[in-house]
Amino acid sequence: QARMVESGGGLVQAGGSLTLSCAASGSINRINDMGWYRQAPGKQLELVAVITSAGDTNTADSVKGRFTISRDNAKNTVYLQMNSLKPEDTAVYYCKAKVYYTNLRYSDVWGQGTQVTVSS
């Protein structure tokens, strides 16, 4: 089974920057869409950004202009560059990938989550 391991979370002051990384591993043939989600305490899971295998991106209005999603296909890694962070960005961030295996089956694989805390 494929897995995704996240890193890069932490504590940052408002206005600061942080970059999250998420690397997929396992018996992977290819990865299609990859994305980032976040969930604040007591709130629903929120889609933050998504990127296709071709590099096309879409970003939630709440983070548009501040967050940038990117990927390195050779490393099976997706990144989220977060600039001009606000306290309301505080959440657990999860990465997700649609992973295709060598037998042509696929599954959505989630990272373990990484905490991002933005202080005022």
WOUR-V800554 format. One record per pair of residues at least 6 apart in sequence whose ideal C-beta (glycine too) atoms are under 8 Angstrom apart, sorted by the first residue. I is the first residue (numbers start at 1). J is the second residue. Records with the same first field share a line. If there is no record, write none. Layout:
BEGIN
I=J, J
END
This chain:
BEGIN
1=26, 107, 109
2=24, 25, 26, 27, 28, 97, 99, 101, 107, 109
3=24, 25, 26, 109
4=22, 23, 24, 25, 95, 96, 97, 109, 110, 111, 112
5=22, 23, 25, 111, 112
6=20, 21, 22, 93, 94, 95, 111, 112, 113, 114
7=20, 21, 22, 114
8=18, 19, 20, 21, 114
9=18, 20, 93, 114, 115, 116
10=18, 115, 116, 117
11=117, 118, 119
12=18, 85, 116, 117, 118, 119
13=85, 118, 119, 120
14=85, 86, 87, 118, 119, 120
15=84, 85
16=85, 118
17=81, 82, 83, 84, 85
18=82, 85, 116
19=79, 80, 81, 82
20=36, 79, 80, 82, 93, 95, 114, 116
21=77, 78, 79
22=34, 36, 77, 78, 79, 95, 97, 111
23=75, 76, 77
24=31, 76, 77, 97, 99, 109
25=76
26=99
27=101, 102
28=76, 99, 100, 101
29=100, 101, 102, 104
30=53, 100
31=53, 73, 76, 97, 98, 99, 100
32=52, 53, 97, 98, 100, 106
33=50, 51, 52, 53, 97, 98
34=50, 51, 69, 71, 78, 95, 96, 97, 98
35=47, 48, 49, 50, 51, 69, 78, 95, 96, 97
36=47, 48, 49, 50, 69, 78, 80, 93, 94, 95, 96
37=45, 46, 47, 48, 93, 94, 95, 96
38=45, 46, 48, 89, 91, 92, 93, 94, 116
39=45, 46, 91, 92, 94
40=90, 91, 92
43=91
45=94
46=60, 62, 91
47=60
48=59, 60, 63, 67, 69, 80, 93
49=57, 58, 59, 60, 63, 67, 68, 69, 80
50=57, 58, 69
51=57, 69, 70, 71, 78
53=73
55=71
57=68, 69, 70
59=67, 68, 69
62=88
63=82, 89
66=82, 83, 84, 85
67=80, 81, 82, 83
68=80, 81, 83
69=78, 79, 80, 81
70=78, 79, 81
71=77, 78, 79
72=79
76=97
78=95, 97
80=93, 95
82=89, 116
85=116, 118
86=118
87=118, 119, 120
88=118
89=116, 118
90=116, 117, 118
91=115, 116
92=113, 114, 115, 116
93=113, 114, 115, 116
94=110, 111, 112, 113, 114
95=110, 111
96=108, 109, 110, 111
97=108, 109
98=106, 107, 108, 109
99=106, 107, 108, 109
100=106
101=107
END
